[in-house]
Amino acid sequence: MDWLSELRPIFYPRTLAVVGVSKDEAKFGSLFLRALLNFGFKGRIYPVHPEGGEILGLKAYPSVGDIPEPVDLAAIMVPAPHVAAVLEDCLAKGVPGAEVFTSGFAETGDERAAALERELASIARRGIRIVGPNCFGIYCPGGGLTLLPGGNFQRESGPVGFITQSGGHAVEFAREGRGRGIRFSQVISYGNGCDLNESDLLEYMAQDDETRIIAMYMEGPRDGRRFARLVKELAPRKPVVIWKAGLTRTGGRAVRSHTASLAGEEAVWGSFFRQTAAVPVRDLEELGDTVLALMHLPPTTGRRVGVVAGGGGLSVAAADLCDRLGLEVPSFDDGAQDKLREAIPAAGTSLRNPLDMGVPLVMAPIFERVLETVAADQHIETIIATQGMFHVLGGTFGPPPELRERFLQTLVEVPGRVRDRFGKPIVIVLPVDGDEVEMIEAEEGRRKIRDQYLSMGIPSYPTLERAARAVANVAAYYAKTGRGSR
Amino acid sequence: MDWLSELRPIFYPRTLAVVGVSKDEAKFGSLFLRALLNFGFKGRIYPVHPEGGEILGLKAYPSVGDIPEPVDLAAIMVPAPHVAAVLEDCLAKGVPGAEVFTSGFAETGDERAAALERELASIARRGIRIVGPNCFGIYCPGGGLTLLPGGNFQRESGPVGFITQSGGHAVEFAREGRGRGIRFSQVISYGNGCDLNESDLLEYMAQDDETRIIAMYMEGPRDGRRFARLVKELAPRKPVVIWKAGLTRTGGRAVRSHTASLAGEEAVWGSFFRQTAAVPVRDLEELGDTVLALMHLPPTTGRRVGVVAGGGGLSVAAADLCDRLGLEVPSFDDGAQDKLREAIPAAGTSLRNPLDMGVPLVMAPIFERVLETVAADQHIETIIATQGMFHVLGGTFGPPPELRERFLQTLVEVPGRVRDRFGKPIVIVLPVDGDEVEMIEAEEGRRKIRDQYLSMGIPSYPTLERAARAVANVAAYYAKTGRGSR
């Protein structure tokens, strides 16, 4: 099926009907309308309200049929019993797609509500594609389309597609992604998935060239066999990162009342992940961390890591952590230790891997020699380096105030240079530097440094654990797909 | 042994000799001296330098023996081969204790260096107690004593004692604790532990009434049998939280070169944790999270939790998480669901436990009715509630600007009131709200709200996982010690 022709007009609509918008500006319909306007939807918006009139400065029409031009997408938020009638109007007008935000369908567990949902599905089969019901809809920056609380989402598009059954996670991931340099082609919250389900949306994203990485939050697929077949075929060429929720007993129970899904069994999903190249993650944080790593780390990213840390305790923690995550921490070459001893005046007791630099922050030339030595080591495939306690720059240990900015800039340029020279991926850990109200400037500075790293294509994480886990996930993906170095 | 008489004069010294301080103000000795002065050491400080003279405005003496009054503690940072001679001087003068920062002893793996360390130990047996070598020393706010990079550490004392083999972790925990409301009686970085080891320090903290909670970072105990016996006896009456590092193959290797310790085997330590009430944690973050929970949560804290979340996806995630952590999420009483449906206008689809409030932030009266209903449920022992996206207060969804502050204050007072009325512990999750440079004000606001909660004795965590893990650890501790409700 040509999903691009089928769905692109819906995700990039020129005209949009918003059905169920009230004149009360505090109600969902108006808020959604306002979010769209804030976000900067470029096409024409037609509010639909039985009494017509004007809403937020836009002329309202009594029904979809009254709108004076073709409509590409209808956003529907009328109460559950009225959704079918609106969809019939849309069908009559030839509207190709709808996002149904309304909840109160199969997820309630009520048979009459489930029957209402089956009715929507049968209308869909007559010629209109439905996202939802019980969802937050579509965020597609390229199409100027956003979710209800998404008036200030990132307007720039990017390589990540997110397919999610949870609207809350759609909002959270889009928001969090904004700060972390993750840019989206589409985020689609599809809720109960009465028509378009995870497999349909996955096929669409498989065909969409803008989408290079697919992230999914799933409670239960509508058609597990089709989904498994699709992922098996797709994942080797386009990474698919999946947070499968509800696999515990308690979680499975929660899933039924959230999106009326059957969560399935842990064993079944375990074998799914073994048999495909899909990357399993366990929460939204790991989903974002892994996607970020996939955006920037090349197929040569391997699980043999060189860890550069400041402090002996930290290097022990790093060793334990890497071992638990299945990363290897090979010993450095014979010559490397001597070079390191020479390079680091404040060296701690371990010049082995993980390397203890002795202090959490060193001057740029030292940092460069250390990274070079580690990168030159033939046993090392990927480098994880920590940089901490930037506040010391302002203290006794730091350079004089007038040199601070320069010190920092020189330091931040090091990892990109070493990566380019040796062709080895580098990930930087930037821990939150104190967690006090009074340290808020340090946190602002940390975020700026992180953004600089991101702009150079260097993924950065606030903890070693999150960095190591993201590297482990990406290395496992490349190892499985045979795109890696070995 | 009466450890209080033995060690208190050392931790609360009236006079302090700093041996190995150079006239170069960028060297460790001067930096340490400056940290002490900044921190506000109340006693008299005597720098020791072969040439005498003046250092940072203090009169220096050629040797410890030349100091004109009794010395309680010597801080020693001369090179490794000279440490023994300084200790002999101290012994001759009757100095009761020393902290030896110098490294280059057994941790190097070199036999001559190990012999030097044995020499220190044998001097100690002749009548001086040694912390170190290869350590960062003692942070004891009550005694005005701080670590090298601890000039601006928290000056207020508190109930937490931290015994750590890693100086880096000592600094990190003391710094992090400051922002998180964790207050310390002592933090003792004891490095190679040639004289005072983890068991000695543990006995001291067992006898010290100010210390109510003991945290430990350990690479390998000097005398495992004694340590196990002590913990077994102590933990039921004073919680001991232990981060045992180096239990993986890679970690064990790192431990040997860090503090010359034998890490031991995972199975042995597993049985240690089963046979004692010590609380095992896996990293510094979990150590802090658990200590914070122990500071505030009562012995009735149990593993049957009521989770209040905003968003269906979040409640599914909470269910999975609790299940994995061994927390129970019992169904609410029959009447509770009706009450909740009444209380929450924006209710999501799940009025079960974990509860989906539909939105991440609700008004104070709604939040109060929700917490009351959950607290009144006889199956629930502990409540974990999330509050997110405070930035919406400034947006379309929020109250008018002039009411914002009032809205927030009213909201923050709710959990404490419900806790007091129903006698059930409450933990609050306050997620970081966007991670962008532009959102830094939101982060500042979040930290302020967290501090308000802390001042009311309500522990707060940035993620549900960290909150749930801390609750699980504390509930397990109280269940094991029979201090819990069941």
Chai-1 contact restraints between the chains, C-beta under 6 A:
chainA,res_idxA,chainB,res_idxB,connection_type,confidence,min_distance_angstrom,max_distance_angstrom,comment,restraint_id
A,L31,B,T396,contact,1.0,0.0,6.0,A-B,restraint_1
A,S103,B,T349,contact,1.0,0.0,6.0,A-B,restraint_2
A,E107,B,T349,contact,1.0,0.0,6.0,A-B,restraint_3
A,S166,B,G312,contact,1.0,0.0,6.0,A-B,restraint_4
A,S166,B,G313,contact,1.0,0.0,6.0,A-B,restraint_5
A,G168,B,G311,contact,1.0,0.0,6.0,A-B,restraint_6
A,G168,B,G313,contact,1.0,0.0,6.0,A-B,restraint_7
A,G168,B,L314,contact,1.0,0.0,6.0,A-B,restraint_8
A,H169,B,G313,contact,1.0,0.0,6.0,A-B,restraint_9
A,R175,B,G434,contact,1.0,0.0,6.0,A-B,restraint_10
A,G179,B,G434,contact,1.0,0.0,6.0,A-B,restraint_11
A,G179,B,D435,contact,1.0,0.0,6.0,A-B,restraint_12
A,G179,B,E436,contact,1.0,0.0,6.0,A-B,restraint_13
A,R180,B,D435,contact,1.0,0.0,6.0,A-B,restraint_14
A,A245,B,V316,contact,1.0,0.0,6.0,A-B,restraint_15
A,A245,B,D320,contact,1.0,0.0,6.0,A-B,restraint_16
A,G246,B,V316,contact,1.0,0.0,6.0,A-B,restraint_17
A,T248,B,D320,contact,1.0,0.0,6.0,A-B,restraint_18
A,T248,B,D323,contact,1.0,0.0,6.0,A-B,restraint_19
A,T250,B,A319,contact,1.0,0.0,6.0,A-B,restraint_20
A,T250,B,D323,contact,1.0,0.0,6.0,A-B,restraint_21
A,T250,B,V329,contact,1.0,0.0,6.0,A-B,restraint_22
A,G251,B,V316,contact,1.0,0.0,6.0,A-B,restraint_23
A,G251,B,A319,contact,1.0,0.0,6.0,A-B,restraint_24
A,G251,B,D320,contact,1.0,0.0,6.0,A-B,restraint_25
A,G251,B,D323,contact,1.0,0.0,6.0,A-B,restraint_26
A,A254,B,S315,contact,1.0,0.0,6.0,A-B,restraint_27
A,A254,B,V316,contact,1.0,0.0,6.0,A-B,restraint_28
A,A254,B,A319,contact,1.0,0.0,6.0,A-B,restraint_29
A,V255,B,V316,contact,1.0,0.0,6.0,A-B,restraint_30
A,S257,B,T349,contact,1.0,0.0,6.0,A-B,restraint_31
A,S257,B,S350,contact,1.0,0.0,6.0,A-B,restraint_32
A,S257,B,R352,contact,1.0,0.0,6.0,A-B,restraint_33
A,H258,B,G312,contact,1.0,0.0,6.0,A-B,restraint_34
A,H258,B,V316,contact,1.0,0.0,6.0,A-B,restraint_35
A,H258,B,T349,contact,1.0,0.0,6.0,A-B,restraint_36
A,H258,B,S350,contact,1.0,0.0,6.0,A-B,restraint_37
A,G311,B,G168,contact,1.0,0.0,6.0,A-B,restraint_38
A,G312,B,S166,contact,1.0,0.0,6.0,A-B,restraint_39
A,G312,B,H258,contact,1.0,0.0,6.0,A-B,restraint_40
A,G313,B,S166,contact,1.0,0.0,6.0,A-B,restraint_41
A,G313,B,G168,contact,1.0,0.0,6.0,A-B,restraint_42
A,G313,B,H169,contact,1.0,0.0,6.0,A-B,restraint_43
A,L314,B,G168,contact,1.0,0.0,6.0,A-B,restraint_44
A,S315,B,A254,contact,1.0,0.0,6.0,A-B,restraint_45
A,V316,B,A245,contact,1.0,0.0,6.0,A-B,restraint_46
A,V316,B,G246,contact,1.0,0.0,6.0,A-B,restraint_47
A,V316,B,G251,contact,1.0,0.0,6.0,A-B,restraint_48
A,V316,B,A254,contact,1.0,0.0,6.0,A-B,restraint_49
A,V316,B,V255,contact,1.0,0.0,6.0,A-B,restraint_50
A,V316,B,H258,contact,1.0,0.0,6.0,A-B,restraint_51
A,A319,B,T250,contact,1.0,0.0,6.0,A-B,restraint_52
A,A319,B,G251,contact,1.0,0.0,6.0,A-B,restraint_53
A,A319,B,A254,contact,1.0,0.0,6.0,A-B,restraint_54
A,D320,B,A245,contact,1.0,0.0,6.0,A-B,restraint_55
A,D320,B,T248,contact,1.0,0.0,6.0,A-B,restraint_56
A,D320,B,G251,contact,1.0,0.0,6.0,A-B,restraint_57
A,D323,B,T248,contact,1.0,0.0,6.0,A-B,restraint_58
A,D323,B,T250,contact,1.0,0.0,6.0,A-B,restraint_59
A,V329,B,T250,contact,1.0,0.0,6.0,A-B,restraint_60
A,T349,B,E107,contact,1.0,0.0,6.0,A-B,restraint_61
A,T349,B,S257,contact,1.0,0.0,6.0,A-B,restraint_62
A,T349,B,H258,contact,1.0,0.0,6.0,A-B,restraint_63
A,S350,B,S257,contact,1.0,0.0,6.0,A-B,restraint_64
A,S350,B,H258,contact,1.0,0.0,6.0,A-B,restraint_65
A,R352,B,S257,contact,1.0,0.0,6.0,A-B,restraint_66
A,T396,B,L31,contact,1.0,0.0,6.0,A-B,restraint_67
A,G434,B,R175,contact,1.0,0.0,6.0,A-B,restraint_68
A,G434,B,G179,contact,1.0,0.0,6.0,A-B,restraint_69
A,D435,B,G179,contact,1.0,0.0,6.0,A-B,restraint_70
A,D435,B,R180,contact,1.0,0.0,6.0,A-B,restraint_71
A,E436,B,G179,contact,1.0,0.0,6.0,A-B,restraint_72
A,V437,B,R447,contact,1.0,0.0,6.0,A-B,restraint_73
A,V437,B,K448,contact,1.0,0.0,6.0,A-B,restraint_74
A,I440,B,E444,contact,1.0,0.0,6.0,A-B,restraint_75
A,E444,B,I440,contact,1.0,0.0,6.0,A-B,restraint_76
A,R447,B,V437,contact,1.0,0.0,6.0,A-B,restraint_77
A,K448,B,V437,contact,1.0,0.0,6.0,A-B,restraint_78
